[in-house]
Amino acid sequence: MEYTLVFHPLAEAEYTESFLWYEKQLKGLGERFEQSVEKKLNQIVSKPLLFPKKKSVFREVKVGAFPYMIVYYVSERQKMVFISSIFHTSRSPKKKFRRKKPG
């Protein structure tokens, strides 16, 4: 059974901003970034426990050749994967695990 995928609003904004930045640098590069992210998201949804926990409930996985990590946690009870951040690896790692489910 696949899990439902839910994005934190800031993670969704990070994803969109990153896509647009790459697309502005080189036409088609944003699409390659998106394909890499979507490939990892599909893996996460189908096997959410595949990637290791890094801190507390948070798990992370690298996005292909791009300098990004997808930070997420899993609610087994709700069958939900919550994307906390699409995190650029040049940012302070201390900020990686701060977002919880809104509300």
PAZAPA-4460 file (N, C-alpha, C; in steps of 0.05 Angstrom, whole numbers, plus 32768, in hexadecimal, padded with zeros to 4 digits):
% residues 103
    n_x    n_y    n_z   ca_x   ca_y   ca_z    c_x    c_y    c_z   seq   type   mol
   8011   7FE8   8000   8000   8000   8000   8012   8019   8000     1      M     A
   800D   802B   7FED   801C   8043   7FEC   8012   8057   8000     2      E     A
   8024   8069   8008   801E   807E   801B   8016   8097   800D     3      Y     A
   8007   80A8   801B   7FFF   80C2   8011   8017   80D5   8016     4      T     A
   801C   80E6   8002   8032   80F9   8003   8027   8114   800A     5      L     A
   8032   8121   801F   8029   813C   8027   8042   814D   802A     6      V     A
   8041   8165   801E   8057   8178   8020   8052   818D   8035     7      F     A
   8066   8194   8045   8064   81AC   8055   8063   81C3   8041     8      H     A
   8054   81D8   8046   8052   81EF   8033   806E   81FB   802C     9      P     A
   8080   81FC   803F   809A   8207   8039   80AB   81F4   8028    10      L     A
   80A6   81DA   802B   80B4   81C6   801B   80AB   81C8   7FFE    11      A     A
   8091   81CC   7FFB   8086   81D0   7FE0   8091   81E9   7FD3    12      E     A
   8094   81FE   7FE2   809F   8217   7FD8   80BD   8213   7FD0    13      A     A
   80CC   8204   7FE1   80E8   81FE   7FDB   80EA   81EF   7FC1    14      E     A
   80D9   81DC   7FBD   80D9   81CC   7FA4   80D4   81DD   7F8C    15      Y     A
   80BF   81EE   7F8D   80B9   8200   7F77   80CF   8213   7F71    16      T     A
   80D9   8220   7F86   80EF   8234   7F82   8108   8227   7F76    17      E     A
   810E   820F   7F7F   8126   8201   7F74   8122   81FA   7F57    18      S     A
   810A   81F0   7F51   8104   81E9   7F35   8107   8202   7F23    19      F     A
   80FC   8219   7F2C   80FD   8231   7F1C   811A   823B   7F1A    20      L     A
   8129   8239   7F2F   8145   8242   7F2E   8155   8232   7F1A    21      W     A
   8152   8217   7F1A   8160   8206   7F07   8157   820C   7EEB    22      Y     A
   813E   820F   7EE7   8133   8214   7ECC   813D   822F   7EC1    23      E     A
   8141   8242   7ED3   814C   825D   7ECB   8169   825A   7EC3    24      K     A
   8178   8248   7ED0   8194   8245   7ECA   8198   8238   7EAE    25      Q     A
   8187   8224   7EA8   818A   8216   7E8F   816F   8209   7E89    26      L     A
   8164   8210   7E72   814A   8204   7E6A   814B   81E6   7E6B    27      K     A
   8139   81D9   7E79   8138   81BC   7E7C   8145   81B2   7E95    28      G     A
   8156   81C2   7EA1   8164   81B9   7EBA   8150   81B7   7ED1    29      L     A
   813D   81C9   7ED2   8127   81C8   7EE6   8117   81AE   7EE3    30      G     A
   8112   81A7   7ECB   8103   818E   7EC6   8114   8176   7ECF    31      E     A
   812E   8176   7ECB   813F   8160   7ED4   813F   815F   7EF3    32      R     A
   813F   8176   7EFF   813E   8177   7F1D   8123   816B   7F26    33      F     A
   810D   8174   7F19   80F3   816A   7F20   80F1   814B   7F1C    34      E     A
   80FC   8141   7F07   80FC   8124   7F02   810B   8115   7F18    35      Q     A
   8122   8121   7F20   8131   8114   7F36   8122   8114   7F50    36      S     A
   8115   812B   7F57   8105   812C   7F6F   80EE   8119   7F6E    37      V     A
   80E0   8119   7F58   80C8   8107   7F55   80D0   80E9   7F57    38      E     A
   80E7   80E2   7F4C   80F0   80C7   7F4E   80F4   80BF   7F6B    39      K     A
   8101   80D0   7F7B   8105   80CB   7F97   80EA   80CB   7FA6    40      K     A
   80D8   80DD   7FA0   80BE   80DE   7FAD   80AF   80C4   7FA8    41      L     A
   80B0   80BA   7F90   80A3   80A0   7F89   80AF   8089   7F9A    42      N     A
   80CA   8089   7F9D   80D6   8075   7FAD   80CD   8077   7FCA    43      Q     A
   80CC   8090   7FD4   80C4   8095   7FF0   80A8   808B   7FF5    44      I     A
   8096   8092   7FE3   8079   808B   7FE6   8076   806C   7FE5    45      V     A
   8084   805F   7FD4   8081   8042   7FD1   808F   8032   7FE7    46      S     A
   80A6   803D   7FF1   80B5   8030   8007   80BF   8045   801A    47      K     A
   80AE   8051   802A   80B6   8068   803B   80CB   8062   8050    48      P     A
   80CE   8049   8058   80E1   8042   806D   80FC   803A   8061    49      L     A
   80FF   803B   8047   8117   8033   8039   812F   8044   8041    50      L     A
   812B   805E   8044   8140   8071   804A   8143   8074   8068    51      F     A
   815C   8078   8071   8161   8077   808E   8157   8090   809D    52      P     A
   8151   808C   80B6   814B   80A3   80C8   8165   80B1   80CD    53      K     A
   8164   80CC   80CD   817C   80DC   80D2   817B   80EA   80ED    54      K     A
   8163   80F3   80F4   815F   8100   810E   8142   80FC   8116    55      K     A
   813E   80F2   812E   8124   80ED   8139   8113   80DD   8125    56      S     A
   80FD   80E9   811B   80EB   80DB   8108   80F2   80E1   80EB    57      V     A
   8105   80F3   80E7   810B   80FC   80CC   811D   80E9   80BC    58      F     A
   8116   80E6   80A3   8127   80D6   8090   812F   80E9   807A    59      R     A
   8144   80E2   806C   814C   80F3   8055   8157   80E2   803F    60      E     A
   8156   80ED   8027   8161   80DF   800F   816B   80F5   7FFC    61      V     A
   8182   80EF   7FF0   818E   8102   7FDD   817F   8102   7FC3    62      K     A
   817D   8119   7FB6   816F   811C   7F9C   8184   8119   7F85    63      V     A
   8187   8101   7F7B   8198   80FC   7F64   81B2   810C   7F64    64      G     A
   81B8   8119   7F4E   81D1   8128   7F4B   81CF   8145   7F55    65      A     A
   81B8   814C   7F60   81B3   8167   7F69   81BA   816A   7F87    66      F     A
   81C3   8181   7F90   81CB   8185   7FAC   81B3   8189   7FBF    67      P     A
   81A0   8177   7FBE   8188   8179   7FCF   8183   815F   7FDD    68      Y     A
   8176   8161   7FF4   816C   814B   8004   814E   814E   8007    69      M     A
   8140   8138   8006   8124   8138   800D   8123   812E   802A    70      I     A
   8118   813F   803B   8116   8139   8058   80F8   8133   805D    71      V     A
   80F3   811C   8069   80D7   8114   806D   80D4   8102   8086    72      Y     A
   80BC   80FF   808F   80B6   80EB   80A3   809D   80DC   809C    73      Y     A
   809A   80C5   80A8   8084   80B2   80A1   8071   80AF   80B8    74      V     A
   8057   80B0   80B2   8043   80AA   80C6   8037   808F   80BD    75      S     A
   803F   807A   80CB   8035   805F   80C5   8017   805D   80C9    76      E     A
   800E   8069   80DF   7FF2   8068   80E6   7FE0   8075   80D1    77      R     A
   7FE9   808C   80C6   7FDA   809A   80B2   7FE1   8092   8095    78      Q     A
   7FF5   8081   8092   7FFF   8079   8078   8006   8092   8068    79      K     A
   8016   80A4   8075   801D   80BD   8069   803B   80C2   806A    80      M     A
   8045   80CE   8054   8061   80D7   8054   805F   80F5   8052    81      V     A
   806C   8102   8066   806B   811F   8068   8086   812A   8060    82      F     A
   8087   8139   804A   809F   8146   8040   80A4   815F   804F    83      I     A
   80B8   815F   805F   80BF   8176   8071   80CF   818B   8062    84      S     A
   80E1   8182   8050   80F2   8196   8042   80FE   818A   8029    85      S     A
   8101   819B   8015   8112   8195   7FFE   812A   81A7   8003    86      I     A
   813F   819A   800F   8154   81A9   801C   816D   81AB   800C    87      F     A
   8176   81C3   8006   818F   81C7   7FF7   81A6   81C1   800B    88      H     A
   81B9   81B1   8003   81CE   81A8   8015   81E1   81BD   801D    89      T     A
   81E1   81D5   8011   81F2   81EA   8019   81E7   81FA   8031    90      S     A
   81CE   81F5   8038   81C2   8202   804F   81CC   81F5   8069    91      R     A
   81C8   8203   807F   81D0   81F9   8099   81C0   81DF   809F    92      S     A
   81CE   81C9   80A5   81C0   81B0   80AB   81AE   81B2   80C4    93      P     A
   81B3   81C6   80D5   81A2   81C9   80ED   8185   81CF   80E6    94      K     A
   8181   81DB   80CE   8166   81E2   80C6   8156   81CC   80B8    95      K     A
   8164   81B6   80B4   8158   81A0   80A4   8140   8192   80B1    96      K     A
   8140   8190   80CB   812D   817F   80D9   8119   818F   80EA    97      F     A
   8113   81A7   80E3   8102   81B8   80F4   80E4   81B7   80EF    98      R     A
   80DC   81AF   80D7   80C0   81B2   80D0   80B0   8199   80D7    99      R     A
   809B   819D   80E4   8088   8187   80EA   806F   818D   80DA   100      K     A
   805D   817A   80DA   8044   817C   80CC   8035   8195   80D6   101      K     A
   802B   81A6   80C3   801C   81BE   80CC   8002   81B6   80D9   102      P     A
   7FFA   81C6   80EC   7FE0   81C2   80F9   7FE3   81AF   810E   103      G     A
***
